[in-house]
Structures are given as structure tokens and as C-alpha cells.
Amino acid sequence: MSGKRPLVYTNDAALSQMVTNRKPLAEYPLWMAAYTSSGILPPPTPAWAGYACWQYAGDGKIPGVVGAI
């Protein structure tokens, strides 16, 4: 055990397919991968009031790093 609190990282489709009861997971923060072209935060997923993190793209750039991350 690392002593660190885990978070749930998923997208809505995977969460819907794999988890029928979300309440046990909802005690952990949610990092939602919800790629949108609008740039608008999607509504919260049932069982969570909101997101700890919202990942809205599958790649990005950081100064000093060559290529997409």
C-alpha cells in the first residue's frame, strides 16, 4: 500500500459498460476522459457530484517536450 488515495480514471462509455453500481467508486475522486469539440464541461456522471479532473483531449503539448503527450 502506498498510502495514497486512488482516483477513478475512465470515460462514460467504459464506466457504463463495466460498472453497474457506481456508488462504491463514488467515494474516490473522478478523472473523466470526455473529449468534446465544444470545450464545454459535460454534466456530472451519476454517483459523482463533479469531476476532480476533466480530460478533454487525447494529446497535448508541453514546452521542451518533442511531440504530442
Phi and psi in radians as a Rosetta constraint file:
Dihedral C 1 N 2 CA 2 C 2 CIRCULARHARMONIC -1.534 0.35
Dihedral N 2 CA 2 C 2 N 3 CIRCULARHARMONIC -0.295 0.35
Dihedral C 2 N 3 CA 3 C 3 CIRCULARHARMONIC 1.424 0.35
Dihedral N 3 CA 3 C 3 N 4 CIRCULARHARMONIC 0.027 0.35
Dihedral C 3 N 4 CA 4 C 4 CIRCULARHARMONIC -1.667 0.35
Dihedral N 4 CA 4 C 4 N 5 CIRCULARHARMONIC 2.520 0.35
Dihedral C 4 N 5 CA 5 C 5 CIRCULARHARMONIC -1.388 0.35
Dihedral N 5 CA 5 C 5 N 6 CIRCULARHARMONIC 2.197 0.35
Dihedral C 5 N 6 CA 6 C 6 CIRCULARHARMONIC -1.325 0.35
Dihedral N 6 CA 6 C 6 N 7 CIRCULARHARMONIC 2.919 0.35
Dihedral C 6 N 7 CA 7 C 7 CIRCULARHARMONIC -2.276 0.35
Dihedral N 7 CA 7 C 7 N 8 CIRCULARHARMONIC 2.854 0.35
Dihedral C 7 N 8 CA 8 C 8 CIRCULARHARMONIC -1.698 0.35
Dihedral N 8 CA 8 C 8 N 9 CIRCULARHARMONIC 2.140 0.35
Dihedral C 8 N 9 CA 9 C 9 CIRCULARHARMONIC -1.984 0.35
Dihedral N 9 CA 9 C 9 N 10 CIRCULARHARMONIC 2.074 0.35
Dihedral C 9 N 10 CA 10 C 10 CIRCULARHARMONIC -2.842 0.35
Dihedral N 10 CA 10 C 10 N 11 CIRCULARHARMONIC -3.129 0.35
Dihedral C 10 N 11 CA 11 C 11 CIRCULARHARMONIC -2.118 0.35
Dihedral N 11 CA 11 C 11 N 12 CIRCULARHARMONIC 2.910 0.35
Dihedral C 11 N 12 CA 12 C 12 CIRCULARHARMONIC -1.112 0.35
Dihedral N 12 CA 12 C 12 N 13 CIRCULARHARMONIC -0.677 0.35
Dihedral C 12 N 13 CA 13 C 13 CIRCULARHARMONIC -1.100 0.35
Dihedral N 13 CA 13 C 13 N 14 CIRCULARHARMONIC -0.809 0.35
Dihedral C 13 N 14 CA 14 C 14 CIRCULARHARMONIC -1.148 0.35
Dihedral N 14 CA 14 C 14 N 15 CIRCULARHARMONIC -0.723 0.35
Dihedral C 14 N 15 CA 15 C 15 CIRCULARHARMONIC -1.091 0.35
Dihedral N 15 CA 15 C 15 N 16 CIRCULARHARMONIC -0.720 0.35
Dihedral C 15 N 16 CA 16 C 16 CIRCULARHARMONIC -1.161 0.35
Dihedral N 16 CA 16 C 16 N 17 CIRCULARHARMONIC -0.659 0.35
Dihedral C 16 N 17 CA 17 C 17 CIRCULARHARMONIC -1.315 0.35
Dihedral N 17 CA 17 C 17 N 18 CIRCULARHARMONIC -0.615 0.35
Dihedral C 17 N 18 CA 18 C 18 CIRCULARHARMONIC -1.762 0.35
Dihedral N 18 CA 18 C 18 N 19 CIRCULARHARMONIC -0.371 0.35
Dihedral C 18 N 19 CA 19 C 19 CIRCULARHARMONIC -2.179 0.35
Dihedral N 19 CA 19 C 19 N 20 CIRCULARHARMONIC 2.031 0.35
Dihedral C 19 N 20 CA 20 C 20 CIRCULARHARMONIC -1.565 0.35
Dihedral N 20 CA 20 C 20 N 21 CIRCULARHARMONIC -0.530 0.35
Dihedral C 20 N 21 CA 21 C 21 CIRCULARHARMONIC -2.053 0.35
Dihedral N 21 CA 21 C 21 N 22 CIRCULARHARMONIC 1.814 0.35
Dihedral C 21 N 22 CA 22 C 22 CIRCULARHARMONIC -1.468 0.35
Dihedral N 22 CA 22 C 22 N 23 CIRCULARHARMONIC -0.288 0.35
Dihedral C 22 N 23 CA 23 C 23 CIRCULARHARMONIC -0.971 0.35
Dihedral N 23 CA 23 C 23 N 24 CIRCULARHARMONIC -0.769 0.35
Dihedral C 23 N 24 CA 24 C 24 CIRCULARHARMONIC -1.059 0.35
Dihedral N 24 CA 24 C 24 N 25 CIRCULARHARMONIC -0.575 0.35
Dihedral C 24 N 25 CA 25 C 25 CIRCULARHARMONIC -1.342 0.35
Dihedral N 25 CA 25 C 25 N 26 CIRCULARHARMONIC -0.415 0.35
Dihedral C 25 N 26 CA 26 C 26 CIRCULARHARMONIC -1.186 0.35
Dihedral N 26 CA 26 C 26 N 27 CIRCULARHARMONIC -0.159 0.35
Dihedral C 26 N 27 CA 27 C 27 CIRCULARHARMONIC -1.326 0.35
Dihedral N 27 CA 27 C 27 N 28 CIRCULARHARMONIC -0.178 0.35
Dihedral C 27 N 28 CA 28 C 28 CIRCULARHARMONIC -1.848 0.35
Dihedral N 28 CA 28 C 28 N 29 CIRCULARHARMONIC 2.600 0.35
Dihedral C 28 N 29 CA 29 C 29 CIRCULARHARMONIC -1.068 0.35
Dihedral N 29 CA 29 C 29 N 30 CIRCULARHARMONIC 2.629 0.35
Dihedral C 29 N 30 CA 30 C 30 CIRCULARHARMONIC -1.932 0.35
Dihedral N 30 CA 30 C 30 N 31 CIRCULARHARMONIC 2.197 0.35
Dihedral C 30 N 31 CA 31 C 31 CIRCULARHARMONIC -1.842 0.35
Dihedral N 31 CA 31 C 31 N 32 CIRCULARHARMONIC 1.884 0.35
Dihedral C 31 N 32 CA 32 C 32 CIRCULARHARMONIC -1.762 0.35
Dihedral N 32 CA 32 C 32 N 33 CIRCULARHARMONIC 2.174 0.35
Dihedral C 32 N 33 CA 33 C 33 CIRCULARHARMONIC -1.593 0.35
Dihedral N 33 CA 33 C 33 N 34 CIRCULARHARMONIC 1.748 0.35
Dihedral C 33 N 34 CA 34 C 34 CIRCULARHARMONIC -2.291 0.35
Dihedral N 34 CA 34 C 34 N 35 CIRCULARHARMONIC 1.577 0.35
Dihedral C 34 N 35 CA 35 C 35 CIRCULARHARMONIC -1.314 0.35
Dihedral N 35 CA 35 C 35 N 36 CIRCULARHARMONIC 2.110 0.35
Dihedral C 35 N 36 CA 36 C 36 CIRCULARHARMONIC -2.269 0.35
Dihedral N 36 CA 36 C 36 N 37 CIRCULARHARMONIC 2.453 0.35
Dihedral C 36 N 37 CA 37 C 37 CIRCULARHARMONIC -1.392 0.35
Dihedral N 37 CA 37 C 37 N 38 CIRCULARHARMONIC -0.315 0.35
Dihedral C 37 N 38 CA 38 C 38 CIRCULARHARMONIC -1.372 0.35
Dihedral N 38 CA 38 C 38 N 39 CIRCULARHARMONIC -0.417 0.35
Dihedral C 38 N 39 CA 39 C 39 CIRCULARHARMONIC 1.328 0.35
Dihedral N 39 CA 39 C 39 N 40 CIRCULARHARMONIC 0.214 0.35
Dihedral C 39 N 40 CA 40 C 40 CIRCULARHARMONIC -1.722 0.35
Dihedral N 40 CA 40 C 40 N 41 CIRCULARHARMONIC 2.286 0.35
Dihedral C 40 N 41 CA 41 C 41 CIRCULARHARMONIC -1.040 0.35
Dihedral N 41 CA 41 C 41 N 42 CIRCULARHARMONIC 2.181 0.35
Dihedral C 41 N 42 CA 42 C 42 CIRCULARHARMONIC -1.217 0.35
Dihedral N 42 CA 42 C 42 N 43 CIRCULARHARMONIC 2.773 0.35
Dihedral C 42 N 43 CA 43 C 43 CIRCULARHARMONIC -1.111 0.35
Dihedral N 43 CA 43 C 43 N 44 CIRCULARHARMONIC 2.698 0.35
Dihedral C 43 N 44 CA 44 C 44 CIRCULARHARMONIC -1.012 0.35
Dihedral N 44 CA 44 C 44 N 45 CIRCULARHARMONIC 2.592 0.35
Dihedral C 44 N 45 CA 45 C 45 CIRCULARHARMONIC -1.385 0.35
Dihedral N 45 CA 45 C 45 N 46 CIRCULARHARMONIC 2.470 0.35
Dihedral C 45 N 46 CA 46 C 46 CIRCULARHARMONIC -0.886 0.35
Dihedral N 46 CA 46 C 46 N 47 CIRCULARHARMONIC 2.440 0.35
Dihedral C 46 N 47 CA 47 C 47 CIRCULARHARMONIC 1.622 0.35
Dihedral N 47 CA 47 C 47 N 48 CIRCULARHARMONIC -0.393 0.35
Dihedral C 47 N 48 CA 48 C 48 CIRCULARHARMONIC -1.970 0.35
Dihedral N 48 CA 48 C 48 N 49 CIRCULARHARMONIC 2.457 0.35
Dihedral C 48 N 49 CA 49 C 49 CIRCULARHARMONIC -1.356 0.35
Dihedral N 49 CA 49 C 49 N 50 CIRCULARHARMONIC -0.405 0.35
Dihedral C 49 N 50 CA 50 C 50 CIRCULARHARMONIC -3.019 0.35
Dihedral N 50 CA 50 C 50 N 51 CIRCULARHARMONIC -2.929 0.35
Dihedral C 50 N 51 CA 51 C 51 CIRCULARHARMONIC -1.948 0.35
Dihedral N 51 CA 51 C 51 N 52 CIRCULARHARMONIC 2.493 0.35
Dihedral C 51 N 52 CA 52 C 52 CIRCULARHARMONIC -1.338 0.35
Dihedral N 52 CA 52 C 52 N 53 CIRCULARHARMONIC -0.655 0.35
Dihedral C 52 N 53 CA 53 C 53 CIRCULARHARMONIC -2.478 0.35
Dihedral N 53 CA 53 C 53 N 54 CIRCULARHARMONIC 2.562 0.35
Dihedral C 53 N 54 CA 54 C 54 CIRCULARHARMONIC -2.194 0.35
Dihedral N 54 CA 54 C 54 N 55 CIRCULARHARMONIC 1.992 0.35
Dihedral C 54 N 55 CA 55 C 55 CIRCULARHARMONIC -1.655 0.35
Dihedral N 55 CA 55 C 55 N 56 CIRCULARHARMONIC 1.979 0.35
Dihedral C 55 N 56 CA 56 C 56 CIRCULARHARMONIC -1.844 0.35
Dihedral N 56 CA 56 C 56 N 57 CIRCULARHARMONIC 0.049 0.35
Dihedral C 56 N 57 CA 57 C 57 CIRCULARHARMONIC -2.605 0.35
Dihedral N 57 CA 57 C 57 N 58 CIRCULARHARMONIC 2.762 0.35
Dihedral C 57 N 58 CA 58 C 58 CIRCULARHARMONIC -1.663 0.35
Dihedral N 58 CA 58 C 58 N 59 CIRCULARHARMONIC -0.025 0.35
Dihedral C 58 N 59 CA 59 C 59 CIRCULARHARMONIC -2.680 0.35
Dihedral N 59 CA 59 C 59 N 60 CIRCULARHARMONIC 2.908 0.35
Dihedral C 59 N 60 CA 60 C 60 CIRCULARHARMONIC -2.877 0.35
Dihedral N 60 CA 60 C 60 N 61 CIRCULARHARMONIC -3.060 0.35
Dihedral C 60 N 61 CA 61 C 61 CIRCULARHARMONIC -2.326 0.35
Dihedral N 61 CA 61 C 61 N 62 CIRCULARHARMONIC 2.515 0.35
Dihedral C 61 N 62 CA 62 C 62 CIRCULARHARMONIC -2.246 0.35
Dihedral N 62 CA 62 C 62 N 63 CIRCULARHARMONIC 2.273 0.35
Dihedral C 62 N 63 CA 63 C 63 CIRCULARHARMONIC -0.941 0.35
Dihedral N 63 CA 63 C 63 N 64 CIRCULARHARMONIC 2.320 0.35
Dihedral C 63 N 64 CA 64 C 64 CIRCULARHARMONIC 1.607 0.35
Dihedral N 64 CA 64 C 64 N 65 CIRCULARHARMONIC -0.172 0.35
Dihedral C 64 N 65 CA 65 C 65 CIRCULARHARMONIC -1.874 0.35
Dihedral N 65 CA 65 C 65 N 66 CIRCULARHARMONIC 2.196 0.35
Dihedral C 65 N 66 CA 66 C 66 CIRCULARHARMONIC -1.437 0.35
Dihedral N 66 CA 66 C 66 N 67 CIRCULARHARMONIC 2.257 0.35
Dihedral C 66 N 67 CA 67 C 67 CIRCULARHARMONIC 1.571 0.35
Dihedral N 67 CA 67 C 67 N 68 CIRCULARHARMONIC 3.043 0.35
Dihedral C 67 N 68 CA 68 C 68 CIRCULARHARMONIC -1.349 0.35
Dihedral N 68 CA 68 C 68 N 69 CIRCULARHARMONIC 2.593 0.35
